[in-house]
Structure formats: C-alpha cells, structure tokens
C-alpha cells in the first residue's frame, strides 16, 4: 500500500508554504501524482431592502479569483520540474467550500492541508481541516503553519477500539512504514488497563505483519484524554500523531470531539486524522 495521488489544499490569502513543502516532500518519497486545490466564496453582504450591491459583488468575485490565481501560481512554482503528473482544480462558489473539496477528494489517497488557530474563526469564507476530515472520506494530514520541514521519524497512534481508530491506522500505513519509531497509545481507566493492553498488543502485531515495528503503551487515565495524549506526544518528541477523528453534524455545523479539536489546534506536530 502506498499513496499514489496526493491532494494539497491551499488556503486563500496566505502563502501555504508549510502545506506545499510537506506535499512536495511526500510526493518525492512516494513518487505520487499531485493535485492542487483551492476554493473561495465571495463575502455575502446584504444592503437596503435585501439587495446586494452589484459593484460590491463584482469586486468580491474579482478578489477571490485573484487569490485563487495566486494559490495556483504558488502550487505550480512548488512543483516546477516535478517528473510526475500535477493538476490544478479550483472553484469560486456561493456554496460550501469544504463540500466542493470533499467531492474532488475521490481522486486522491490523502489530503494535505495547513492549519492555524485562526482557521476556526474564518466562518463560511474559509475551509478548516475539521470539515475536510468529517466530509471527505479520505485521511487528512494537518500541517501546522509554522512547519519548515516534514519529519517522519517518530509517530504516535492514539488508539481507541473504534471504527475511526481502525480506519486511521490503516490509512496511515504508508506513513508508518517510513517511521523509525512508532508507539501505539491507549488511555483507559485502571479497571480497563488489562483489556486495553491485550488489544494494543494485537494492534502492534498487526502492524508488524505490515512491516511496521512498533511498541505499545497503555496509560491509566489521569486527566481528560486529549490533554493526556498531547502530553505523551510532547514528551516523546513525536513528529506525527495518527488518530481517528470523532465528530458529527449538528444543525449544519460540524462538531468535533476533544482529541480531534486539540490536535487541530497544535503547533508542534502534524496530525493524520481519519473519520
């Protein structure tokens, strides 16, 4: 198993240097084709008796179109001379940006996107990683905006005996095979440690059958799971955390679980999340 096609999502109005650098490094490593993608939505402002000013809408459309052109130029510059196939896709739409990108994700094995704390406050004109994870049906590699170089030596799998966790570890196999150190972590109440340890051993054995050498850690629950998992990752100087993403749609708003939310607001390591 490998990643044959990467999709790199570019946020509008910023450099996307971290996402492009990461996508470039992964593309070289996996000899993968690359699809660049961006989407924008003009600001919807209503005046007077409910009619938007035509001039304002035209200006907004031109602004978004220029930002998409800038993103495409950055993408093509980053992959200039790349020997495999590259492709650009984009859209200006009044609809859901994340839904457009999720629909296009059927062409890729993994989505790479950049994350910054401000992404959670962009509203409908932005695309945050949480929406992509919950809608796309593809693993999403969330790369902190401050990332200079993709590191793949030390990886941590946050394990729960759930569909999402099983999906995430399978989706991450190509990455896990690149690692020098893999730790599968389960956090549970004291009375459940024996059961969790048995399951962690089975997961580690499964990884070994796929050529991934890993160790396990069953950690008694002391704090909320999100804080504890982040603390373990920090102490072990982890490069990438792999976890199932938990969330659901409520009143048309994507609601994320605690661990998922914490991972997407971290600035010190990348996260691969699957739903």
C-alpha positions, 0 to 999 in steps of 0.5 A: 500500500502506498499513496499514489495521488496526493491532494494539497489544499491551499488556503486563500490569502496566505502563502501555504508554504508549510502545506506545499513543502510537506506535499512536495516532500511526500510526493518525492518519497512516494513518487505520487501524482499531485493535485492542487486545490483551492476554493473561495466564496465571495463575502455575502453582504446584504444592503437596503431592502435585501439587495446586494450591491452589484459593484460590491459583488463584482469586486468580491468575485474579482478578489477571490479569483485573484487569490485563487490565481495566486494559490495556483501560481504558488502550487505550480512554482512548488512543483516546477520540474516535478517528473510526475503528473500535477493538476490544478482544480479550483472553484469560486462558489456561493456554496460550501467550500469544504463540500466542493473539496470533499467531492474532488477528494475521490481522486486522491489517497490523502489530503494535505492541508495547513492549519492555524488557530485562526482557521476556526474563526474564518466562518463560511469564507474559509475551509478548516481541516475539521470539515475536510476530515468529517466530509471527505472520506479520505485521511487528512494530514494537518500541517501546522503553519509554522512547519519548515520541514516534514519529519517522519521519524517518530509517530504516535497512534492514539488508539481507541477500539473504534471504527475511526481508530481502525480506519486511521491506522490503516490509512496511515500505513504508508506513513508508518512504514517510513517511521523509525519509531512508532508507539501505539497509545491507549488511555483507559481507566485502571479497571480497563488497563488489562483489556486495553493492553491485550488489544494494543498488543494485537494492534502492534502485531498487526502492524508488524505483519505490515512491516511496521515495528512498533511498541505499545503503551497503555496509560491509566487515565489521569486527566481528560484524554486529549490533554493526556495524549498531547502530553505523551506526544510532547514528551516523546518528541513525536513528529506525527500523531495518527488518530481517528477523528470523532465528530458529527453534524449538528444543525449544519455545523460540524462538531468535533470531539476533544482529541480531534479539536486539540490536535487541530489546534497544535503547533508542534506536530502534524496530525493524520486524522481519519473519520 
